[in-house]
């Protein structure tokens, strides 16, 4: 048996399905505001902040310290790699678990998207993610047997967790949560909230490829490059440009995080209804939303769903747009939501 693994260049400990497809373009003007940029590490990947303000920022060092504190707090809530995180404690609990306000907030948002996507987005898929070697237990050396997959499939289901005030109740002790497909976006949102509270209104926040753009970049919308997923990152490989103003964008894809056994590819995107990695020809999905956590979760849902059904879902929800890239390197196409042409342009 021949097995080969492929994964992102950057080591991803917190969210294995990260996909970095962003290139930020800055307009040229003699009177443009100074772009303040800084970056760091969080959630097993990198983050980047760009601020385009006429008024000077008093202390960038202090601002970055506060941002790092916000991201550390999010990590302590939702990292499945930290044994003392809130989500790890929940996963080890047997039945009733007291949750923080933030945990409840993300749980309810996830439950809503789970319902809308008819189960395509399901944070209880964690046991299957681990079974297929994409969780914190590391890669597998052989395919899991079908009977094990089916028995594990019986251990997931968002309806198996009830919420009442500050309590989560497991109907079965083996139920686990994994917010990896929404937590990066949540982190982006929380950092964005911090910047707005500090009266910083023109900025871009990016964590591992998920982004929120507020206000303007030198009097123009922020421009995010949508890259050809079959090519390496670079300006020459940009398919389209997404123009964002007070909007978020998240991208999910299968082409960088998968393994191969006997010539067959197995992606990290697990279908919570079948228990197996998805097998369709969707390569990547980019979703634009009012907040980054929603964009993050819906991008994951679209990677699971049939592409036509997925676009129909996006078209039915106000404030959401999407671009689906499908096919292969020799012949790929773009499937776009109804309103995406208003914010998408050629490079």
C-alpha positions in Angstrom: 0.0 0.0 0.0 1.4 3.4 -1.0 0.4 6.4 1.1 1.3 10.0 0.5 0.4 13.0 2.6 -0.1 16.6 1.4 -0.7 19.5 3.6 -0.3 23.3 3.8 3.1 24.8 4.0 2.4 26.4 7.3 1.9 24.1 10.2 -1.7 24.2 11.3 -2.4 23.0 14.9 -5.7 24.5 15.6 -7.7 24.5 12.4 -6.5 21.9 9.9 -8.7 23.1 7.0 -6.9 26.5 6.7 -6.5 27.8 3.2 -4.6 31.0 2.5 -5.7 32.6 -0.8 -5.4 36.3 0.0 -3.4 39.0 -1.6 -4.1 42.5 -0.5 -3.8 45.3 -3.0 -3.1 48.9 -2.1 -4.1 51.8 -4.3 -1.6 54.4 -5.4 -2.0 58.0 -4.4 0.2 60.8 -3.2 -2.2 61.6 -0.4 -2.9 58.1 0.7 -2.9 57.4 4.4 0.1 55.5 5.8 -0.5 51.8 5.9 0.3 50.4 9.3 1.0 46.7 9.2 1.9 44.1 11.8 1.5 40.4 12.2 1.9 37.5 14.6 1.0 33.9 15.3 -2.2 32.5 16.6 -4.3 29.3 16.4 -1.4 27.4 14.8 -1.2 29.8 11.9 -0.5 33.6 11.3 -2.5 36.7 11.6 -2.0 40.0 9.8 -3.4 43.5 10.6 -3.4 46.4 8.2 -4.6 49.8 9.2 -5.3 52.7 6.7 -5.9 55.8 8.9 -5.1 59.5 8.4 -4.7 60.0 12.1 -1.6 58.4 13.7 -2.0 55.4 16.0 -0.5 56.2 19.4 1.1 52.9 20.3 1.3 50.0 17.8 3.1 47.9 20.3 0.3 48.3 22.9 -2.4 47.7 20.2 -0.7 44.5 19.1 -0.5 43.4 22.7 -4.2 43.8 23.2 -4.9 42.0 19.9 -2.7 39.1 21.1 -4.7 39.0 24.3 -8.0 38.7 22.4 -6.6 35.9 20.3 -5.2 34.1 23.3 -8.6 34.2 24.9 -10.3 32.8 21.7 -7.7 30.0 21.7 -8.4 29.2 25.3 -12.0 28.9 24.4 -11.9 26.8 21.3 -8.6 25.1 20.7 -8.9 21.3 20.6 -5.1 21.1 21.0 -5.2 22.7 24.5 -6.2 20.2 27.1 -7.4 22.9 29.4 -9.4 24.9 26.8 -13.1 25.2 27.3 -14.0 23.1 24.4 -11.5 20.3 25.5 -13.1 20.4 28.9 -16.6 20.1 27.3 -15.4 17.1 25.2 -14.2 15.3 28.3 -17.4 16.0 30.2 -20.1 13.3 30.6 -23.4 15.3 30.5 -24.0 18.8 31.9 -21.4 21.5 31.2 -21.4 25.2 32.3 -20.3 27.4 29.4 -19.0 30.9 29.0 -21.0 33.6 27.2 -18.6 33.4 24.2 -19.0 29.7 24.0 -22.8 30.0 24.0 -22.6 32.7 21.4 -20.6 30.5 19.0 -22.7 27.4 19.8 -25.9 29.1 18.9 -24.5 30.6 15.7 -23.2 27.1 14.7 -26.6 25.6 15.5 -28.3 28.1 13.2 -25.9 27.4 10.3 -26.2 23.7 11.0 -30.0 23.9 10.5 -29.8 26.2 7.4 -27.2 23.9 5.7 -29.3 20.8 6.7 -26.4 19.3 8.6 -23.6 20.1 6.1 -21.9 22.2 8.7 -21.7 20.1 11.9 -19.2 20.9 14.7 -19.8 17.4 16.2 -17.9 15.8 13.3 -14.8 15.9 15.5 -14.6 12.0 16.1 -14.7 11.5 12.3 -12.1 14.1 11.7 -9.8 12.3 14.2 -10.6 8.9 12.7 -9.5 10.1 9.2 -6.2 11.5 10.6 -7.0 15.2 10.4 -7.4 15.9 14.1 -5.0 16.3 17.0 -4.1 12.6 17.0 -2.2 13.0 13.7 -2.1 11.2 10.4 -3.3 7.6 9.8 -1.3 4.9 8.0 -4.3 3.0 6.5 -7.9 3.6 5.8 -10.4 3.1 8.7 -12.6 0.1 8.2 -16.2 0.8 7.1 -17.7 -0.7 10.3 -15.6 1.7 12.4 -16.7 4.6 10.2 -20.3 3.7 10.6 -20.0 3.3 14.4 -18.3 6.6 14.6 -20.9 8.2 12.5 -23.5 7.2 15.1 -21.5 9.4 17.6 -22.1 12.7 15.9 -25.1 14.9 15.5 -25.7 18.5 16.6 -29.1 17.7 17.9 -27.4 15.5 20.5 -26.4 18.7 22.4 -29.0 20.9 24.1 -28.5 24.4 25.4 -30.3 26.1 28.2 -29.0 29.4 29.5 -25.4 28.8 30.4 -25.6 25.0 30.3 -24.8 22.5 27.5 -26.3 19.1 28.0 -25.0 16.1 26.1 -27.6 13.4 25.3 -24.7 10.9 25.1 -21.3 11.2 26.9 -19.3 10.5 23.7 -20.5 13.6 21.8 -17.7 16.1 21.1 -17.4 19.5 19.6 -14.9 21.0 17.2 -15.3 24.6 16.2 -12.3 24.6 13.8 -14.4 25.5 10.8 -15.7 28.7 12.5 -13.3 29.7 15.2 -10.8 31.5 13.0 -13.6 33.6 11.6 -14.7 34.2 15.2 -11.2 35.4 16.1 -11.2 37.8 13.1 -14.6 39.2 14.3 -13.3 39.7 17.9 -10.2 41.5 16.8 -12.3 43.7 14.4 -14.6 44.6 17.3 -11.6 45.7 19.4 -10.3 47.9 16.6 -13.7 49.6 16.2 -13.9 50.2 19.9 -10.6 52.0 19.6 -12.1 54.3 16.9 -10.0 52.6 14.2 -12.4 52.4 11.3 -10.3 51.6 8.2 -8.6 48.2 8.6 -8.1 44.7 7.5 -7.9 41.7 9.9 -6.7 38.3 8.5 -6.2 35.0 10.3 -4.9 32.1 8.3 -6.7 33.3 5.2 -10.0 34.4 6.8 -10.5 38.2 6.5 -12.6 41.1 7.6 -12.3 44.5 5.9 -13.7 47.6 7.5 -14.0 51.0 6.0 -11.7 52.0 3.2 -8.2 51.5 2.0 -7.0 54.9 0.7 -10.6 55.9 -0.2 -11.2 52.6 -2.0 -12.7 49.3 -1.0 -10.2 46.7 0.2 -9.3 44.4 -2.7 -8.7 40.7 -2.0 -7.2 38.5 -4.6 -9.1 35.3 -5.5 -6.3 32.9 -6.6 -6.2 30.0 -9.0 -6.1 27.1 -6.5 -4.0 25.0 -8.8 -1.1 27.4 -8.8 1.2 28.8 -6.1 0.4 32.1 -4.5 1.4 35.1 -6.5 0.0 38.1 -8.3 0.3 36.5 -11.6 -2.1 33.7 -10.6 -5.1 35.8 -9.5 -8.4 34.8 -11.1 -10.5 37.6 -9.7 -10.5 40.4 -7.2 -13.1 40.6 -4.4 -13.8 44.2 -3.2 -14.8 44.4 0.4 -16.1 47.2 2.6 -17.4 46.3 6.0 -17.5 42.7 4.8 -15.7 39.4 5.6 -14.5 36.7 3.3 -13.5 33.1 4.1 -12.1 30.4 1.8 -12.1 26.7 2.2 -10.7 24.0 -0.1 -9.4 20.5 -0.4 -6.4 20.7 -2.6 -3.8 21.4 0.1 -4.8 19.3 3.0 -5.3 15.7 2.0 -3.6 12.3 1.9 -3.3 9.8 -0.8 -3.4 6.0 -0.6 -2.9 3.8 -3.7 -3.4 6.8 -6.0 -6.8 7.8 -4.3 -7.0 11.2 -2.7 -8.8 11.7 0.6 -9.6 15.3 1.6 -9.8 16.8 5.0 -13.5 17.8 4.4 -15.6 15.0 6.0 -19.2 14.7 5.0 -21.1 14.4 8.4 -23.9 12.4 6.7 -21.7 9.7 5.1 -18.7 9.7 7.5 -16.3 9.8 4.5 -14.3 12.6 2.9 -16.2 14.4 0.1 -15.5 13.1 -3.4 -17.0 15.8 -5.6 -15.0 18.1 -7.9 -15.3 21.3 -5.9 -11.8 22.6 -5.3 -12.4 25.7 -3.3 -15.1 27.9 -2.0 -15.0 31.6 -1.0 -17.9 33.1 0.9 -18.5 36.8 1.6 -20.6 37.7 4.6 -21.2 40.5 7.1 -19.1 38.7 9.7 -16.2 36.3 9.4 -17.5 33.5 11.5 -20.5 33.1 9.2 -18.3 33.3 6.1 -16.0 30.6 7.7 -18.8 28.2 8.5 -20.7 28.6 5.3 -17.5 28.0 3.3 -17.2 24.7 5.1 -20.8 23.8 4.4 -20.4 24.5 0.7 -17.4 22.2 0.6 -19.7 19.4 1.8 -22.8 20.2 -0.2 -23.6 19.6 -3.9 -22.4 22.9 -5.6 -25.8 23.7 -7.2 -27.6 23.1 -3.9 -25.0 25.1 -2.1 -25.3 28.2 -4.4 -29.1 28.0 -4.1 -28.7 28.1 -0.3 -26.4 31.1 -0.5 -28.8 32.9 -2.9 -31.6 32.5 -0.4 -29.8 34.2 2.5 -29.4 38.0 2.6 -25.9 39.3 3.0 -24.2 36.1 1.7 -22.3 35.7 -1.6 -20.0 33.0 -2.8 -17.7 31.8 -5.6 -17.2 28.1 -6.1 -14.2 26.8 -8.1 -14.7 23.3 -9.5 -13.1 21.0 -12.0 -9.5 20.3 -12.4 -6.2 22.0 -13.5 -7.0 21.4 -17.2 -10.6 22.6 -17.0 -12.0 24.5 -14.1 -15.0 26.8 -13.8 -16.4 29.4 -11.4 -20.0 29.1 -10.1 -21.1 32.4 -8.6 -24.0 33.5 -6.5 -26.5 36.0 -7.9 -25.0 39.2 -6.3 -21.3 38.5 -6.4 -20.8 40.4 -9.6 -21.4 43.6 -7.7 -18.2 43.1 -5.7 -16.0 41.0 -8.0 -13.8 42.2 -10.8 -11.0 41.2 -13.1 -7.5 41.6 -11.8 
